[in-house]
């Protein structure tokens, strides 16, 4: 039984009223008070989805794309209003990227072997109902992207989202179910509970009808999922270093790195979190960052105040600072700056708390290295073995190759901003679930399938 229609309606009406966008949708879909009921509804829906043709699935995905484009601004504003993190223009871009570049059914490809003894196909089939845990940093982006991929592969999905982003999540879930219904598909292709908690998460993870769990978030949730006894896709934390050597185009490197670092106030897990630069070029790089790219050079005293503000005495992040702009962060330590300041920088050792911690805010420390090899060593140390993302600005392909092998990350962007890895100003697909820990890398529909071998003996080979 779908519950609390009125709550979903209230959320939608509140947003529509705030944005003066006219009439709110009159239905709500996919929201349950009880996790077991949510799983049951997704299971019932999956029995219909598995019988849909690929063409029908693709039609539904194309309506999800359209609705994502049409609702990009609403979702962006909801995300910022509800979580207090990120910024609206960049979140709009992220939703447009989801609409355009998250793959659909074309990602599901069959392998074929044919010869004297017949024809064998290896087909990618659905798991059934997938459990998904999503972060507050990219809430609706992850829900939409996961739903499109999982549904393209013939699954339905139960979300246990971050409670701090539940309204935004519900809006996105309602939207994908409306897309399915509009095309004659079932309701509840994606579902959630109105109050997600650790308990609802545990029920979902242990539920016998959920064979696969995809977790997007910090180290805690990935470890929890990988300890569940189920197959798990773990998209965990990063701390991506951007290495700059003396062969780089420093002007462009400064622009790319600051653009990447400040995208959505540094919320994406792939975004540049610190720079490691060879000593001889630091002055010039800083010059471009400060004089051309809107970076504020923090004094030692300001760095100490920032560290005491953004990191709690127990070493955790102060959630009131995550995803805030440089201007807001500086105002928290009593420094007022003009609107063109978009990033805070300083030179410090790799152990500096503002450098070694994954902050998810536009604070970009620069670690000096005596030469390229020293820079590689420091960058590998700073990535903390997450094997998630790293970046390099260098014209020397031997060095790029050496760095790529040493750091061994799911993503390595060369001579560009980090978001090129999401297909924004770079080639290939978009995803907001990067499974570095379990090895799928940038997830897409095929990541949510299981392989099936289909064998015809002695026939259908027509070579
Ligand atoms: P978070 O780890 O606090 O929460 C993520 C999700 O996990 C939430 O839904 C939360 O409720 C849940 N959760 C947390 N601990 C759990 C546990 N022990 N058991 C069950 N569920 C648990 O992260 P966040 O602040 O929402 O997001 C930021 C973090 O996520 C960063 O570390 C970032 O790098 C990472 N992230 C990774 C990717 C990726 O694709 N690899 C994408 C986005 C964010």
Boltz pocket constraint, residues with backbone or C-beta under 6 A from the ligand:
constraints:
  - pocket:
      binder: B
      contacts: [[A, 133], [A, 134], [A, 135], [A, 136], [A, 137], [A, 138], [A, 160], [A, 161], [A, 162], [A, 163], [A, 198], [A, 201], [A, 216], [A, 217], [A, 218], [A, 219], [A, 220], [A, 221], [A, 224], [A, 234], [A, 235], [A, 236], [A, 237], [A, 238], [A, 267], [A, 268], [A, 269], [A, 358], [A, 432], [A, 433], [A, 434], [A, 435], [A, 436]]
      max_distance: 6.0
